[in-house]
Amino acid sequence: MLRRHHLVVSERRGSHVFYRLADPRIRELLAVARALLLTMLSEDRDRLSEAEGLPAIPGADGRAEARTEGDADGRSGG
């Protein structure tokens, strides 16, 4: 795929194929993309840490909570 899109060029030597970047600027592009992705992952990790500190949601553990009469339709009994 990289070769098809002219990002790398290949050279066959015997039974081996060697690849190199087609343009040296691709190295810079990859470095910028990597830095951007690392920043985004770091921000996601920070948001995940904040979310893990949120209070638990009652009943979110998969067990059904006991309901009183009238709770099934969202109204309190009375």
Buried (B, 14 or more C-beta within 10 A) or exposed (E): EEEEEEBBEEEEEEEEEEEEBBEEEBEEEEEEEEEEEEEEEEEEEEEEEEEEEEEEEEEEEEEEEEEEEEEEEEEEEE
